[in-house]
Amino acid sequence: METKTERTLWGIHAGRMGDADTLFLKHNVIALGWAEMGDLSSLPAERDAFRNRWMEAKPGLREKQYIGGASQIFRFVHEAKKSDLAIYPSKKDRRVHIGEIIDAYKYDPKLVANYPQHRPVRWLGDFPRTRFSQGANS
């Protein structure tokens, strides 16, 4: 009998204008910005630690923004797991790309300074955006 492994599907965008699209595809990563937060690998795996770092890096935001932002980056660093799937709709080539996360979080500001928070992926395939509903494309 075959055992099925459950995998989480993470949706991600390559920036508002698709500015990280080349980074994603040429360097086989998904990435988040949050450059102001620096390397997050030394933070404890606690949401409060991420919220506090975000508050230090970006003072003056509303509490909801700190909670939401910290939650997003925390999940990227600690909850996304190897073998989970990542999906992103590319604005540049109008395709939806699907990849498998293949390694842990890495910090690398050298590739693209605005997107230093990385998760390595293996791209499995892509499909025309027209094969998805409008809601799935936004």
C-alpha positions as CSV (number, residue, x, y, z in Angstrom):
1,M,0.0,0.0,0.0
2,E,1.4,3.4,-1.0
3,T,1.8,6.0,1.7
4,K,1.0,9.6,0.6
5,T,3.0,12.4,1.9
6,E,1.2,15.7,2.4
7,R,2.9,18.7,1.0
8,T,2.0,22.3,1.5
9,L,1.6,24.5,-1.5
10,W,3.0,28.0,-1.0
11,G,2.0,30.9,-3.2
12,I,4.5,33.6,-3.9
13,H,4.9,36.6,-6.1
14,A,8.2,37.8,-7.7
15,G,7.7,41.4,-6.6
16,R,4.9,43.8,-7.5
17,M,6.2,44.3,-11.0
18,G,7.8,40.9,-11.4
19,D,11.3,42.3,-10.6
20,A,12.5,39.1,-8.9
21,D,11.3,36.9,-11.8
22,T,14.8,36.5,-13.3
23,L,16.2,35.7,-9.8
24,F,13.6,33.0,-9.3
25,L,14.2,31.2,-12.6
26,K,17.9,31.7,-13.3
27,H,19.0,31.0,-9.7
28,N,16.4,28.4,-8.8
29,V,15.1,30.1,-5.7
30,I,12.0,31.7,-4.4
31,A,12.8,34.9,-2.4
32,L,11.4,37.6,-0.2
33,G,12.7,41.1,0.2
34,W,12.9,42.3,3.8
35,A,16.5,43.3,3.3
36,E,16.3,45.6,6.3
37,M,15.9,42.6,8.5
38,G,19.3,41.1,7.5
39,D,20.1,37.4,8.0
40,L,17.3,35.7,10.0
41,S,19.0,32.4,10.5
42,S,20.2,33.4,14.0
43,L,16.8,34.5,15.3
44,P,14.9,32.1,17.6
45,A,12.1,30.2,15.8
46,E,9.5,32.4,17.5
47,R,7.1,34.9,15.9
48,D,7.9,37.5,18.5
49,A,11.6,37.5,17.7
50,F,10.7,38.2,14.0
51,R,8.2,40.9,15.0
52,N,10.8,42.6,17.2
53,R,13.4,42.5,14.5
54,W,10.9,44.0,12.0
55,M,10.1,46.7,14.5
56,E,13.8,47.6,14.9
57,A,14.4,47.5,11.1
58,K,11.3,49.5,10.1
59,P,10.1,51.8,13.0
60,G,6.9,53.7,12.7
61,L,4.6,51.1,11.2
62,R,1.2,50.1,12.7
63,E,1.1,47.0,15.0
64,K,-0.9,45.1,12.5
65,Q,1.8,45.6,9.9
66,Y,4.4,44.3,12.3
67,I,2.3,41.2,13.1
68,G,1.5,40.5,9.4
69,G,5.0,41.1,8.1
70,A,6.6,39.0,10.9
71,S,4.2,36.2,10.3
72,Q,4.9,36.2,6.5
73,I,8.7,36.0,6.9
74,F,8.5,33.6,9.8
75,R,6.5,31.1,7.7
76,F,9.0,31.5,4.8
77,V,11.9,30.8,7.1
78,H,10.5,28.2,9.5
79,E,7.2,26.7,8.2
80,A,8.0,26.1,4.5
81,K,9.7,22.7,4.4
82,K,11.8,20.7,2.0
83,S,9.5,18.9,-0.5
84,D,6.8,21.6,-0.1
85,L,5.6,23.1,-3.4
86,A,5.9,26.7,-4.4
87,I,3.8,28.3,-7.1
88,Y,4.1,31.8,-8.6
89,P,2.4,33.6,-11.5
90,S,5.1,35.3,-13.6
91,K,4.2,38.8,-14.8
92,K,7.1,38.6,-17.3
93,D,6.3,35.4,-19.2
94,R,2.6,35.1,-18.3
95,R,3.1,31.6,-17.0
96,V,2.5,30.0,-13.7
97,H,5.6,28.2,-12.4
98,I,5.6,25.3,-10.0
99,G,8.7,24.2,-8.0
100,E,9.7,22.0,-5.1
101,I,11.5,23.5,-2.2
102,I,14.7,21.6,-1.9
103,D,16.6,23.2,1.0
104,A,16.4,25.3,4.1
105,Y,16.3,29.1,4.3
106,K,19.4,31.0,3.1
107,Y,20.4,34.6,3.3
108,D,22.1,35.9,0.1
109,P,22.1,39.6,-0.6
110,K,24.8,39.2,-3.3
111,L,22.4,38.0,-6.1
112,V,19.8,40.7,-5.8
113,A,20.1,43.0,-2.8
114,N,16.4,43.7,-2.6
115,Y,15.5,40.0,-2.3
116,P,18.1,38.4,0.1
117,Q,15.8,35.9,1.8
118,H,15.9,32.7,-0.2
119,R,14.6,29.2,-0.4
120,P,16.2,27.0,-3.1
121,V,13.8,25.3,-5.4
122,R,13.8,22.8,-8.3
123,W,11.4,24.0,-11.0
124,L,9.0,21.2,-12.0
125,G,7.1,22.9,-14.8
126,D,5.0,25.9,-15.8
127,F,1.7,26.5,-17.5
128,P,0.1,29.4,-19.4
129,R,-1.7,31.7,-17.0
130,T,-4.7,31.4,-19.3
131,R,-5.2,27.8,-17.9
132,F,-6.0,29.3,-14.5
133,S,-9.0,31.4,-13.4
134,Q,-8.6,35.2,-13.1
135,G,-8.7,34.9,-9.3
136,A,-5.8,32.4,-9.4
137,N,-3.7,34.9,-11.5
138,S,-3.8,37.8,-9.1
